[in-house]
Amino acid sequence: MIDFEPLSESRHNHFAKELFESAFPDEERPPFSNLEDRDERFHFLVATLDDEPLGILTYWVFEEFTYIEHFAIDKEFRNQGMGKATMLSFMSQHPDQIVLETEMPSTEQADHRLEFYTDLGFTRNPQEYWQPSYYGKQKLTLPMIVMSKYELDDGEFDEMRDILYREVYHYKGPKSK
């Protein structure tokens, strides 16, 4: 069975840092050292199987939805159903709306990721979305797809985007490119 340990209580901190930094390019993640400065709505979990670390999941809990910011499975456990099992376990603990960002389908890996979330039941929302910079540049840097458990209408999408821009990215600029 897959278990989740808060990073602050885990003995797998080195694993978590290495996977976080290797699985996501610089522009798609904040510096690891800045994560402990986030407020109580932010959570960093280490996914384990029989007390062996297999992945990480970072997320935020907002009143309107849960936002998965980062999810990665260690290379050693990929293509064995561990990513699916980990995400299903997380989803069972968070039955309300869940949203996440994923890359545009421009590479085989991005296509695989989009298919992975679709197979889990996530819906690809049609609205345009740009991820702001994590590095205080106050600009929109990456076109992304917003996936959610339940499709977001335009008003829900705008509210979700505004919450992420304000609370996660501390972005105050324009809403679109």
ZAGU-217639 format. One record per atom (N, C-alpha, C): residue number from 0; atom name; x, y negated, z negated. Coordinates in steps of 0.2 Angstrom, whole numbers. Layout:
<vogus>
(NUM 'CA' (X Y Z))
...
</vogus>
This chain:
<vogus>
(0 'N' (4 6 0))
(0 'CA' (0 0 0))
(0 'C' (4 -6 0))
(1 'N' (2 -11 4))
(1 'CA' (6 -17 4))
(1 'C' (4 -22 -2))
(2 'N' (9 -24 -5))
(2 'CA' (8 -29 -11))
(2 'C' (11 -36 -9))
(3 'N' (9 -41 -12))
(3 'CA' (11 -48 -11))
(3 'C' (14 -50 -18))
(4 'N' (20 -53 -18))
(4 'CA' (23 -56 -23))
(4 'C' (25 -63 -22))
(5 'N' (23 -68 -27))
(5 'CA' (25 -75 -26))
(5 'C' (32 -75 -25))
(6 'N' (35 -79 -21))
(6 'CA' (42 -80 -20))
(6 'C' (45 -82 -27))
(7 'N' (42 -86 -31))
(7 'CA' (45 -88 -38))
(7 'C' (45 -82 -43))
(8 'N' (42 -77 -41))
(8 'CA' (42 -71 -46))
(8 'C' (46 -65 -43))
(9 'N' (48 -66 -37))
(9 'CA' (51 -60 -33))
(9 'C' (58 -60 -34))
(10 'N' (61 -54 -33))
(10 'CA' (68 -53 -34))
(10 'C' (71 -52 -26))
(11 'N' (67 -54 -22))
(11 'CA' (68 -54 -15))
(11 'C' (69 -61 -11))
(12 'N' (72 -65 -15))
(12 'CA' (72 -72 -13))
(12 'C' (77 -73 -7))
(13 'N' (83 -69 -7))
(13 'CA' (88 -69 -2))
(13 'C' (84 -67 5))
(14 'N' (81 -61 4))
(14 'CA' (77 -58 10))
(14 'C' (72 -63 13))
(15 'N' (68 -67 8))
(15 'CA' (63 -71 11))
(15 'C' (67 -77 14))
(16 'N' (72 -80 11))
(16 'CA' (75 -86 15))
(16 'C' (78 -84 21))
(17 'N' (81 -78 22))
(17 'CA' (84 -76 28))
(17 'C' (79 -75 33))
(18 'N' (73 -71 32))
(18 'CA' (68 -70 37))
(18 'C' (65 -77 39))
(19 'N' (63 -81 34))
(19 'CA' (60 -87 35))
(19 'C' (65 -91 40))
(20 'N' (71 -91 39))
(20 'CA' (75 -95 44))
(20 'C' (77 -92 50))
(21 'N' (77 -85 51))
(21 'CA' (78 -82 57))
(21 'C' (72 -81 61))
(22 'N' (66 -81 58))
(22 'CA' (60 -79 62))
(22 'C' (57 -85 65))
(23 'N' (59 -91 63))
(23 'CA' (56 -98 65))
(23 'C' (61 -103 67))
(24 'N' (61 -105 73))
(24 'CA' (66 -110 75))
(24 'C' (65 -117 71))
(25 'N' (70 -120 70))
(25 'CA' (71 -126 66))
(25 'C' (64 -131 67))
(26 'N' (62 -132 73))
(26 'CA' (57 -137 74))
(26 'C' (50 -134 72))
(27 'N' (50 -127 70))
(27 'CA' (43 -124 68))
(27 'C' (43 -122 61))
(28 'N' (48 -125 57))
(28 'CA' (48 -124 50))
(28 'C' (51 -130 46))
(29 'N' (49 -131 40))
(29 'CA' (53 -136 36))
(29 'C' (59 -133 33))
(30 'N' (64 -137 30))
(30 'CA' (69 -134 27))
(30 'C' (67 -129 21))
(31 'N' (70 -123 20))
(31 'CA' (68 -119 15))
(31 'C' (69 -122 8))
(32 'N' (74 -127 7))
(32 'CA' (75 -130 1))
(32 'C' (69 -135 -1))
(33 'N' (65 -137 4))
(33 'CA' (60 -142 3))
(33 'C' (54 -138 1))
(34 'N' (53 -132 1))
(34 'CA' (47 -128 0))
(34 'C' (45 -129 -7))
(35 'N' (50 -129 -12))
(35 'CA' (48 -129 -19))
(35 'C' (45 -136 -21))
(36 'N' (46 -141 -17))
(36 'CA' (43 -148 -18))
(36 'C' (36 -148 -16))
(37 'N' (33 -143 -13))
(37 'CA' (26 -144 -11))
(37 'C' (21 -143 -17))
(38 'N' (15 -145 -16))
(38 'CA' (10 -145 -22))
(38 'C' (7 -138 -23))
(39 'N' (3 -137 -28))
(39 'CA' (0 -131 -30))
(39 'C' (-4 -127 -25))
(40 'N' (-6 -131 -19))
(40 'CA' (-10 -128 -14))
(40 'C' (-6 -123 -10))
(41 'N' (1 -124 -10))
(41 'CA' (5 -120 -6))
(41 'C' (8 -114 -9))
(42 'N' (8 -109 -5))
(42 'CA' (10 -102 -8))
(42 'C' (15 -99 -3))
(43 'N' (20 -96 -6))
(43 'CA' (25 -92 -2))
(43 'C' (25 -85 -5))
(44 'N' (23 -80 -1))
(44 'CA' (23 -73 -3))
(44 'C' (28 -69 0))
(45 'N' (30 -64 -3))
(45 'CA' (34 -59 0))
(45 'C' (30 -53 0))
(46 'N' (29 -50 6))
(46 'CA' (25 -44 7))
(46 'C' (30 -38 6))
(47 'N' (28 -33 1))
(47 'CA' (32 -27 0))
(47 'C' (28 -21 1))
(48 'N' (32 -16 2))
(48 'CA' (29 -9 3))
(48 'C' (34 -4 -2))
(49 'N' (31 -2 -7))
(49 'CA' (35 2 -12))
(49 'C' (40 -2 -14))
(50 'N' (39 -8 -16))
(50 'CA' (44 -13 -19))
(50 'C' (50 -14 -14))
(51 'N' (49 -13 -8))
(51 'CA' (54 -15 -3))
(51 'C' (51 -20 1))
(52 'N' (55 -26 2))
(52 'CA' (52 -32 6))
(52 'C' (51 -30 13))
(53 'N' (46 -32 16))
(53 'CA' (45 -31 23))
(53 'C' (43 -37 27))
(54 'N' (41 -42 24))
(54 'CA' (39 -48 27))
(54 'C' (37 -54 22))
(55 'N' (36 -60 25))
(55 'CA' (34 -66 22))
(55 'C' (28 -69 24))
(56 'N' (24 -72 20))
(56 'CA' (18 -76 22))
(56 'C' (18 -82 18))
(57 'N' (17 -88 21))
(57 'CA' (16 -94 18))
(57 'C' (9 -97 20))
(58 'N' (6 -100 15))
(58 'CA' (-1 -102 16))
(58 'C' (-3 -108 11))
(59 'N' (-8 -111 13))
(59 'CA' (-11 -117 10))
(59 'C' (-18 -115 8))
(60 'N' (-20 -117 3))
(60 'CA' (-28 -116 1))
(60 'C' (-31 -123 1))
(61 'N' (-35 -124 5))
(61 'CA' (-39 -131 5))
(61 'C' (-46 -129 4))
(62 'N' (-50 -133 2))
(62 'CA' (-57 -132 0))
(62 'C' (-61 -129 6))
(63 'N' (-59 -132 12))
(63 'CA' (-63 -130 18))
(63 'C' (-60 -123 22))
(64 'N' (-54 -122 20))
(64 'CA' (-51 -116 24))
(64 'C' (-44 -114 21))
(65 'N' (-42 -108 22))
(65 'CA' (-35 -106 21))
(65 'C' (-31 -107 27))
(66 'N' (-25 -110 27))
(66 'CA' (-21 -111 32))
(66 'C' (-14 -107 32))
(67 'N' (-13 -102 36))
(67 'CA' (-7 -98 36))
(67 'C' (-2 -102 40))
(68 'N' (3 -104 37))
(68 'CA' (8 -108 40))
(68 'C' (14 -104 43))
(69 'N' (16 -99 40))
(69 'CA' (21 -94 43))
(69 'C' (20 -87 41))
(70 'N' (21 -83 46))
(70 'CA' (20 -76 44))
(70 'C' (25 -72 49))
(71 'N' (29 -68 45))
(71 'CA' (34 -64 49))
(71 'C' (35 -57 45))
(72 'N' (37 -52 50))
(72 'CA' (38 -46 47))
(72 'C' (46 -45 49))
(73 'N' (49 -42 45))
(73 'CA' (56 -40 46))
(73 'C' (57 -35 52))
(74 'N' (62 -37 56))
(74 'CA' (63 -33 62))
(74 'C' (63 -25 61))
(75 'N' (65 -23 56))
(75 'CA' (66 -16 54))
(75 'C' (59 -13 54))
(76 'N' (53 -17 52))
(76 'CA' (47 -14 51))
(76 'C' (42 -16 57))
(77 'N' (44 -20 62))
(77 'CA' (40 -22 68))
(77 'C' (38 -16 72))
(78 'N' (32 -16 75))
(78 'CA' (30 -11 80))
(78 'C' (28 -4 76))
(79 'N' (27 -5 70))
(79 'CA' (25 1 66))
(79 'C' (18 0 62))
(80 'N' (15 -5 64))
(80 'CA' (8 -7 61))
(80 'C' (8 -11 55))
(81 'N' (15 -12 53))
(81 'CA' (15 -16 46))
(81 'C' (13 -23 46))
(82 'N' (14 -26 52))
(82 'CA' (11 -33 53))
(82 'C' (4 -33 52))
(83 'N' (0 -29 56))
(83 'CA' (-7 -28 56))
(83 'C' (-9 -27 48))
(84 'N' (-6 -22 45))
(84 'CA' (-8 -20 39))
(84 'C' (-7 -26 34))
(85 'N' (-2 -29 34))
(85 'CA' (0 -35 30))
(85 'C' (-6 -40 31))
(86 'N' (-7 -42 37))
(86 'CA' (-12 -47 38))
(86 'C' (-19 -45 36))
(87 'N' (-21 -39 37))
(87 'CA' (-27 -37 35))
(87 'C' (-28 -37 28))
(88 'N' (-23 -35 24))
(88 'CA' (-23 -35 17))
(88 'C' (-24 -42 15))
(89 'N' (-20 -47 18))
(89 'CA' (-21 -54 16))
(89 'C' (-28 -57 17))
(90 'N' (-30 -55 23))
(90 'CA' (-37 -57 25))
(90 'C' (-42 -54 20))
(91 'N' (-42 -48 18))
(91 'CA' (-46 -46 13))
(91 'C' (-47 -50 7))
(92 'N' (-41 -53 5))
(92 'CA' (-41 -57 -1))
(92 'C' (-43 -64 0))
(93 'N' (-44 -66 6))
(93 'CA' (-46 -73 8))
(93 'C' (-52 -72 13))
(94 'N' (-58 -70 11))
(94 'CA' (-63 -69 15))
(94 'C' (-66 -75 19))
(95 'N' (-65 -81 17))
(95 'CA' (-67 -87 20))
(95 'C' (-63 -88 26))
(96 'N' (-64 -94 29))
(96 'CA' (-61 -97 35))
(96 'C' (-53 -97 34))
(97 'N' (-50 -94 39))
(97 'CA' (-43 -94 39))
(97 'C' (-41 -97 46))
(98 'N' (-36 -102 46))
(98 'CA' (-34 -104 52))
(98 'C' (-26 -104 52))
(99 'N' (-23 -104 58))
(99 'CA' (-16 -103 59))
(99 'C' (-14 -106 66))
(100 'N' (-8 -108 67))
(100 'CA' (-6 -110 74))
(100 'C' (-1 -105 77))
(101 'N' (-2 -104 83))
(101 'CA' (3 -100 87))
(101 'C' (5 -103 93))
(102 'N' (11 -101 96))
(102 'CA' (13 -104 102))
(102 'C' (9 -103 108))
(103 'N' (9 -108 113))
(103 'CA' (6 -107 119))
(103 'C' (9 -101 123))
(104 'N' (5 -97 127))
(104 'CA' (7 -91 130))
(104 'C' (12 -92 136))
(105 'N' (18 -93 134))
(105 'CA' (23 -95 139))
(105 'C' (29 -90 140))
(106 'N' (29 -85 135))
(106 'CA' (34 -80 135))
(106 'C' (31 -74 133))
(107 'N' (34 -68 134))
(107 'CA' (31 -62 132))
(107 'C' (30 -61 125))
(108 'N' (35 -64 121))
(108 'CA' (34 -64 113))
(108 'C' (28 -68 111))
(109 'N' (27 -74 114))
(109 'CA' (21 -78 113))
(109 'C' (14 -75 115))
(110 'N' (15 -71 121))
(110 'CA' (9 -67 123))
(110 'C' (7 -62 118))
(111 'N' (12 -58 116))
(111 'CA' (11 -53 111))
(111 'C' (8 -56 104))
(112 'N' (11 -62 102))
(112 'CA' (8 -65 96))
(112 'C' (1 -67 97))
(113 'N' (-1 -69 102))
(113 'CA' (-8 -71 103))
(113 'C' (-12 -65 103))
(114 'N' (-10 -60 107))
(114 'CA' (-14 -54 107))
(114 'C' (-15 -50 100))
(115 'N' (-9 -51 96))
(115 'CA' (-9 -48 89))
(115 'C' (-15 -52 85))
(116 'N' (-15 -58 85))
(116 'CA' (-20 -62 81))
(116 'C' (-27 -60 84))
(117 'N' (-28 -60 91))
(117 'CA' (-34 -59 94))
(117 'C' (-37 -52 92))
(118 'N' (-32 -47 92))
(118 'CA' (-34 -40 90))
(118 'C' (-36 -40 82))
(119 'N' (-34 -44 78))
(119 'CA' (-36 -45 71))
(119 'C' (-43 -48 70))
(120 'N' (-45 -51 76))
(120 'CA' (-52 -54 75))
(120 'C' (-52 -61 75))
(121 'N' (-46 -64 76))
(121 'CA' (-45 -72 76))
(121 'C' (-48 -74 83))
(122 'N' (-51 -80 83))
(122 'CA' (-53 -83 89))
(122 'C' (-49 -89 91))
(123 'N' (-47 -89 97))
(123 'CA' (-43 -95 100))
(123 'C' (-48 -101 101))
(124 'N' (-46 -106 98))
(124 'CA' (-51 -112 98))
(124 'C' (-48 -116 104))
(125 'N' (-53 -119 108))
(125 'CA' (-51 -122 115))
(125 'C' (-48 -129 114))
(126 'N' (-49 -132 108))
(126 'CA' (-47 -139 107))
(126 'C' (-39 -140 108))
(127 'N' (-37 -145 111))
(127 'CA' (-30 -147 111))
(127 'C' (-27 -148 104))
(128 'N' (-21 -146 103))
(128 'CA' (-18 -147 96))
(128 'C' (-10 -147 97))
(129 'N' (-7 -152 94))
(129 'CA' (0 -153 94))
(129 'C' (2 -153 87))
(130 'N' (8 -149 86))
(130 'CA' (11 -148 79))
(130 'C' (15 -154 78))
(131 'N' (14 -158 73))
(131 'CA' (19 -163 71))
(131 'C' (26 -161 69))
(132 'N' (31 -165 69))
(132 'CA' (37 -163 67))
(132 'C' (37 -162 59))
(133 'N' (41 -157 57))
(133 'CA' (43 -156 50))
(133 'C' (48 -161 47))
(134 'N' (51 -165 52))
(134 'CA' (57 -169 50))
(134 'C' (56 -176 49))
(135 'N' (50 -178 48))
(135 'CA' (48 -185 46))
(135 'C' (49 -190 52))
(136 'N' (49 -187 58))
(136 'CA' (49 -191 64))
(136 'C' (43 -194 66))
(137 'N' (37 -193 63))
(137 'CA' (31 -196 65))
(137 'C' (29 -195 72))
(138 'N' (30 -189 75))
(138 'CA' (28 -188 82))
(138 'C' (26 -181 82))
(139 'N' (22 -180 87))
(139 'CA' (19 -173 89))
(139 'C' (24 -170 93))
(140 'N' (26 -164 91))
(140 'CA' (32 -161 95))
(140 'C' (30 -155 99))
(141 'N' (25 -150 97))
(141 'CA' (24 -144 100))
(141 'C' (17 -143 102))
(142 'N' (15 -141 108))
(142 'CA' (8 -139 109))
(142 'C' (7 -132 106))
(143 'N' (2 -132 103))
(143 'CA' (0 -125 99))
(143 'C' (-7 -123 101))
(144 'N' (-8 -117 99))
(144 'CA' (-15 -114 99))
(144 'C' (-17 -114 92))
(145 'N' (-23 -116 90))
(145 'CA' (-26 -115 84))
(145 'C' (-31 -109 84))
(146 'N' (-29 -104 80))
(146 'CA' (-33 -98 79))
(146 'C' (-37 -98 73))
(147 'N' (-43 -95 73))
(147 'CA' (-47 -95 66))
(147 'C' (-51 -89 66))
(148 'N' (-53 -87 60))
(148 'CA' (-58 -81 59))
(148 'C' (-64 -83 62))
(149 'N' (-67 -89 62))
(149 'CA' (-73 -91 65))
(149 'C' (-72 -97 69))
(150 'N' (-74 -97 75))
(150 'CA' (-73 -103 80))
(150 'C' (-75 -109 76))
(151 'N' (-71 -114 77))
(151 'CA' (-72 -121 75))
(151 'C' (-75 -125 80))
(152 'N' (-81 -129 78))
(152 'CA' (-84 -133 83))
(152 'C' (-79 -140 82))
(153 'N' (-81 -145 87))
(153 'CA' (-76 -150 87))
(153 'C' (-76 -154 81))
(154 'N' (-81 -155 77))
(154 'CA' (-81 -158 70))
(154 'C' (-76 -155 65))
(155 'N' (-77 -148 65))
(155 'CA' (-73 -144 60))
(155 'C' (-66 -144 62))
(156 'N' (-65 -144 69))
(156 'CA' (-58 -144 71))
(156 'C' (-55 -150 70))
(157 'N' (-58 -156 71))
(157 'CA' (-55 -163 69))
(157 'C' (-54 -163 61))
(158 'N' (-58 -161 57))
(158 'CA' (-57 -161 50))
(158 'C' (-51 -156 48))
(159 'N' (-51 -150 51))
(159 'CA' (-45 -146 50))
(159 'C' (-38 -149 52))
(160 'N' (-38 -152 58))
(160 'CA' (-32 -155 60))
(160 'C' (-30 -161 56))
(161 'N' (-35 -165 54))
(161 'CA' (-34 -171 50))
(161 'C' (-31 -169 43))
(162 'N' (-33 -163 40))
(162 'CA' (-31 -161 34))
(162 'C' (-24 -158 35))
(163 'N' (-22 -154 40))
(163 'CA' (-16 -152 41))
(163 'C' (-11 -157 42))
(164 'N' (-13 -162 46))
(164 'CA' (-8 -168 48))
(164 'C' (-6 -171 42))
(165 'N' (-11 -173 37))
(165 'CA' (-10 -177 31))
(165 'C' (-7 -173 26))
(166 'N' (-9 -167 24))
(166 'CA' (-7 -163 18))
(166 'C' (-1 -159 20))
(167 'N' (0 -156 26))
(167 'CA' (5 -151 27))
(167 'C' (11 -155 30))
(168 'N' (10 -159 35))
(168 'CA' (15 -162 39))
(168 'C' (16 -169 37))
(169 'N' (12 -172 33))
(169 'CA' (13 -179 31))
(169 'C' (13 -184 37))
(170 'N' (9 -182 42))
(170 'CA' (9 -186 48))
(170 'C' (4 -191 49))
(171 'N' (5 -197 51))
(171 'CA' (0 -203 51))
(171 'C' (-1 -205 58))
(172 'N' (2 -202 63))
(172 'CA' (2 -205 70))
(172 'C' (-5 -203 73))
(173 'N' (-5 -204 80))
(173 'CA' (-10 -203 84))
(173 'C' (-12 -195 84))
(174 'N' (-18 -194 85))
(174 'CA' (-21 -187 85))
(174 'C' (-19 -182 91))
(175 'N' (-18 -186 96))
(175 'CA' (-16 -182 103))
(175 'C' (-10 -185 106))
(176 'N' (-8 -182 111))
(176 'CA' (-2 -184 115))
(176 'C' (-5 -189 120))
</vogus>
